[in-house]
Amino acid sequence: MEKKIQQLKEATIRFAGDSGDGMQLAGKLFSNASGIFGNDVNTFPDYPSEIRAPEGTLYGVSAYQVQFGSNLIHTHGNKIDALVAMNASSLSVNLPKLKENAIIIVNSDGFNDKNLKLAKYEKNPLLDDTLKKYKLIAINMESIVAEKLSHLSLSPKETARTKNFFALGIVYWLYGRATKHTEKWLQQKFAKNPKYLEANIIAFKAGWSYAAESELLPIQYQVGTAKLESGTYRNITGNEAVALGLTIAARKANLPLFLGSYPITPATEILHHISGYKKYGVKHLQAEDEIAGIASAIGASFGGYLAATTTSGPGLSLKVESIGLAIILELPLIVVDVQRGGPSTGLPTKPEQADLLMAMFGRHGEAPLPIIAAKSASDCFFMTLEAARLATKYMTPVILLTDGYLAQGTNPFKVPKLSDLPDIPVKFATDPEGFQPYMRDEKTLARPWAIPGTPNLEHTIGGLEKKDISGIVSQGPDNHQRMVELRAKKIEGIVNDIPLATVEGEQSGDLLIIGWGGTYGAIKDAFDTLRGEGKKISFCHLTHLNPLPKNLGEILSNFERILVPELNMGQLKFLLQAKFLRPILGLNKVQGTPLQEFEVVEKVLELLNEKGGN
Amino acid sequence: MRSLINDVIEAPANSTIGGNVKDYKVDIDVRWCSGCGGYSILAQSQRVMASLGIPREKFVFISGIGCSSRFPYYINVYGMHTMHGRALPIASGLKVARPDLSIWVATGDGDSLSIGGNHFIHTARRNVDLNVLMFNNAIYGMTKGQYSPTSLKGQLTKSSPLGVLDDPFNPAALAIGAGASFVARCYDRDPQMMQKIFERAAKHVGFAFVEVYTNCVIFNDGAFDLFTKKETRKEHTVELQHGKPLVFGNNDDKGVKLDGVTPVVVSLNDGSHSIDDLLVYNENDTSLAFIMANMTYNSNLPRPMGVFQVLSRQSYNQRVVEQLKYYESLPGANDLDKLLLGEDSWEIE
């Protein structure tokens, strides 16, 4: 049949099915195909914390959402344009997320009596008018693949497992994605299993042809290429970007890398990646607990390694005593906290930004350290390099905050060349002449890094207060005051070594939005939308949270009102109010979901209306 | 992969320093209580370090918190006085990073068996190449006299004025159970045995655990007198010596034999048993080591001293090195541009 072609600026697709249906893979392949096509892409997986929830249940639904477009895409999208639902539960769970008139592609074989019962449907929604607001495309995918693969003598279970590629084929046709790259991927993946390779290729092509020929799909959509800087790209999750960042930072510092870590959601993939990097000379220790994870990293740092520990909220709680030790030892250490919903076990797989104040104040004694935060999945790479730079230059632990959204979501990463990245200059002390363990560099106030094995620099460091310069134990009143002040001054001094904050939009006026961390994308989209509507608002995103950029006070003074949207109850707001002694407005959401563009838009419009609009 | 550390490791050693006991002394005053068993452990450690032929700059002493853990300040090598219970993971990280170093840990019964208990069993299991000297004084000294995990049931302390209700840990049995590849016990009043054991621990590849009965003169004075004082120790202890029968007693007139798997004391005087009936010790037999360790709190049996077990097993840090060496020899090793690129990348013009 003749198909119509419709142009779109962007689209949001959600692949949903049972935990075992291969929806995560389908989503990843589709987002790579979109990147290759030239779109900007942003993704976020949404899966149950249960490993394999019972089949067909509402709580067992696993989904992967992709937003792609011809403009810059900062989030995984809000309302869905097209849903792929492999069974009744995945339809039921995702229906509220759909745009009106959205496309729903369902596997109608996933709507038998058992499926319907598990999804709590009394009647089959494919057969009544439940879905009349939408464009329903119901296809008996399992039956079709079973027929197409009948010659391969696969078991019914093996056959059914290819249905994700059938669904993927449909979506590839629907959005005009090239299939070649994905076929190549399949060839590599199933190189040792030609039968599965053939089955999946057949299913994939069958899905594509079905869509091309079927009258159910009268329209094909085109989403043009985005204006991206030229270069080499790949999609990357925040967690992989941190692992990569640590490895590259070590090389740039001419140090070996050590990671001491303990598995915890949603930070664990960093450990997975690093533990596979043996080819690159990386050492890691999967420790017996969170404390041993950071403690082993402190030991490796004493030995001259670029050392890191990676964790999430509950783990950061366990590490706080060790962070205090690293502060008084004045050894470099990178602590990555992939924030999740808390307190306690809380929402292990869901993002939140509620560890900022713990990063800032969560230690006994006066114990300041630098805190930085990544704004997107790929930015996790660059902020990890920044953490390494600050840690080694200032001989201090640094906390890098990311979150469950950045950690598991992806966006395109413009791949740098190793040689184009800046070196991280590191020098060990080797000269015994005049050496004192706590003498300081005049400019940075950093103490020397003298590692065991260096002749004639033998010294003992420890958790007891140090005497200034000599570093021997001292409990003297004046010395303690001096050392507390010196350690604080060292961290405060970093303010001269970090970028100034910048403001998008008017440089002064009524309303400034300040954001930090993983909410960047949603705030940026909201800002762009509102600016597009002619609203006079401004936006400042913070990458360095301690110390704050030195021009921030001046920036704040140029605006009448300041709004800080955060996934917490107002933690950056608290810090800014305390530092700058002025009231700040908050948009505070703690629902375990990423911040959404519309939530920021609504809040800003409400504020603008209070003032009678602008 | 070469790094800045290679420059340090490959620099010429300081051959003039490290072969003499005085090289390991520090200028500052040692601040343990007068009569503390710690002094003897410190002196023997310094003697053994001077005798090992290792450059001084290669030694590191790591400690946790407690009286024992002041140790690194009192010896002139690299040192780190860390957090309560955490000396072992810090030392593990350092050893994995720097297998070229000889790393020693000073810890106590509270530090390693109570707050650090988890680290203790896992470091033993992993067989990280460390020499762990556990000062067992069966009391919390630094916090001034509470019962510890090796205090005896019924013991009166500041936090058990009416008597301890817990049963104590048996450190040797715990270490053996956790897979420590070298397990020994000695006591502060016997410098020769201490030196012998410290030296063996230092030369052992893997996790070497040495429990040292250490008298706390202030809060638990005389706790080990029965086993350490000249007048009583021969009657109440038996030294485990590889390949030798277990003989003890003031006149070497008693021995330990195995009745099935149960150790029993027999007399060598009454004509019922001869030396040939006694257990001949084998320090490479972990079952035997466990039986010996479990004699510890049995008042009908002498308390074993010496080396319980020596097992030959690759250390964790050796395995790390071996794994890296293999993977770094593969094609594409150290190609970080390839790593950056990942498996699925594309060009935008």
Contacts between the chains, C-beta under 8 A, distances in Angstrom:
chain1	res1	chain2	res2	distance
A	32	B	344	5.4
A	32	B	346	7.9
A	35	B	346	6.0
A	36	B	346	4.2
A	38	B	348	6.2
A	181	B	344	7.9
A	181	B	346	7.8
A	185	B	344	6.9
A	228	B	348	4.9
A	229	B	348	7.3
A	230	B	347	7.9
A	230	B	348	5.4
A	230	B	349	5.5
A	231	B	347	7.5
A	231	B	348	6.1
A	232	B	341	6.9
A	232	B	345	5.4
A	232	B	346	7.3
A	232	B	347	5.7
A	232	B	348	7.9
A	233	B	345	6.4
A	233	B	346	5.7
A	233	B	347	7.6
A	233	B	348	5.8
A	234	B	341	6.9
A	234	B	342	4.7
A	234	B	344	6.1
A	234	B	345	4.0
A	234	B	346	7.4
A	235	B	344	7.4
A	236	B	342	7.2
A	244	B	339	6.8
A	244	B	340	6.6
A	247	B	336	6.9
A	247	B	339	6.8
A	248	B	336	6.2
A	248	B	340	7.0
A	251	B	336	5.8
A	254	B	3	5.3
A	254	B	4	5.0
A	255	B	3	5.3
A	255	B	4	6.0
A	255	B	5	7.2
A	256	B	1	6.7
A	256	B	3	5.1
A	256	B	5	6.5
A	256	B	97	7.3
A	258	B	93	6.6
A	258	B	96	7.1
A	258	B	97	5.3
A	260	B	89	7.6
A	260	B	93	5.5
A	277	B	339	7.3
A	278	B	323	5.9
A	278	B	324	5.7
A	278	B	326	7.8
A	278	B	327	3.7
A	278	B	328	7.3
A	279	B	327	4.7
A	279	B	328	6.5
A	279	B	330	6.0
A	279	B	332	6.6
A	279	B	333	4.5
A	279	B	334	7.0
A	280	B	1	7.4
A	280	B	333	7.2
A	280	B	334	5.9
A	280	B	336	6.4
A	280	B	339	6.2
A	281	B	1	3.6
A	281	B	324	6.2
A	281	B	328	5.8
A	281	B	333	8.0
A	281	B	334	6.5
A	283	B	96	5.8
A	283	B	97	6.4
A	283	B	320	6.0
A	283	B	324	7.0
A	285	B	92	6.7
A	285	B	93	6.5
A	285	B	96	5.7
A	287	B	89	6.2
A	287	B	122	7.8
A	288	B	89	7.7
A	288	B	118	5.6
A	288	B	119	6.5
A	288	B	122	3.8
A	289	B	118	6.1
A	291	B	86	6.4
A	291	B	89	7.0
A	291	B	119	8.0
A	292	B	86	7.5
A	292	B	88	7.9
A	292	B	89	3.7
A	292	B	92	7.5
A	292	B	118	7.6
A	292	B	119	5.7
A	292	B	122	7.2
A	293	B	89	7.9
A	295	B	82	7.4
A	295	B	83	7.4
A	295	B	86	4.6
A	295	B	89	3.7
A	295	B	90	4.7
A	295	B	93	6.6
A	295	B	119	7.9
A	296	B	89	4.8
A	296	B	90	6.8
A	296	B	92	5.3
A	296	B	93	3.0
A	296	B	96	7.1
A	297	B	93	5.9
A	298	B	82	7.6
A	298	B	90	5.5
A	298	B	93	6.6
A	299	B	62	7.3
A	299	B	80	7.8
A	299	B	89	7.1
A	299	B	90	4.0
A	299	B	91	6.0
A	299	B	92	6.5
A	299	B	93	3.1
A	299	B	94	3.6
A	299	B	95	7.6
A	299	B	97	6.9
A	300	B	93	4.3
A	300	B	94	6.3
A	300	B	96	6.9
A	300	B	97	3.9
A	300	B	98	7.9
A	302	B	80	6.0
A	302	B	90	7.7
A	302	B	94	5.8
A	303	B	5	7.6
A	303	B	93	7.7
A	303	B	94	4.8
A	303	B	97	4.1
A	303	B	98	4.0
A	303	B	101	7.3
A	304	B	4	6.8
A	304	B	5	4.8
A	304	B	8	6.9
A	304	B	97	7.5
A	304	B	98	7.4
A	305	B	5	7.6
A	305	B	97	4.8
A	307	B	93	7.3
A	307	B	97	7.8
A	321	B	83	5.7
A	322	B	83	6.6
A	322	B	86	7.0
A	325	B	82	6.2
A	325	B	83	5.5
A	329	B	80	7.4
A	415	B	340	5.2
A	415	B	341	5.6
A	415	B	342	7.7
A	415	B	345	6.2
A	416	B	340	6.8
A	417	B	337	6.2
A	417	B	340	7.8
A	418	B	336	4.9
A	418	B	337	5.1
A	418	B	340	6.7
A	426	B	4	6.4
A	427	B	4	7.8
A	428	B	4	6.0
A	428	B	7	7.7
A	428	B	8	6.3
A	430	B	7	7.9
A	430	B	8	7.3
A	430	B	11	7.5
A	451	B	5	7.1
A	451	B	8	5.9
A	451	B	98	8.0
A	452	B	57	6.9
A	452	B	58	7.3
A	452	B	59	8.0
A	452	B	60	4.9
A	452	B	78	4.0
A	452	B	94	7.5
A	452	B	98	6.7
A	452	B	101	5.5
A	453	B	8	4.9
A	453	B	9	5.9
A	453	B	57	5.6
A	453	B	58	6.0
A	453	B	98	7.0
A	453	B	100	6.4
A	453	B	101	6.4
A	454	B	8	5.4
A	454	B	11	7.5
A	454	B	57	6.0
A	455	B	11	7.0
A	455	B	12	7.9
A	455	B	13	6.6
A	455	B	14	3.6
A	455	B	17	7.6
A	455	B	55	7.1
A	455	B	56	7.9
A	455	B	57	4.7
A	456	B	14	6.0
A	456	B	17	7.4
A	456	B	57	7.1
A	457	B	57	7.4
A	458	B	56	6.6
A	458	B	57	6.2
A	458	B	76	5.8
A	458	B	77	5.5
A	458	B	78	5.4
A	459	B	78	6.9
A	459	B	79	7.5
A	460	B	61	7.6
A	460	B	72	4.6
A	460	B	73	5.5
A	460	B	78	7.3
A	460	B	79	3.4
A	460	B	80	6.8
A	460	B	81	6.5
A	461	B	79	7.4
A	461	B	80	5.6
A	461	B	81	7.5
A	462	B	72	7.0
A	462	B	73	7.5
A	462	B	79	7.5
A	462	B	80	6.0
A	462	B	81	2.9
A	462	B	82	6.8
A	463	B	65	7.7
A	463	B	81	6.1
A	463	B	82	6.2
A	463	B	83	6.2
A	464	B	81	6.5
A	472	B	28	7.0
A	473	B	73	6.5
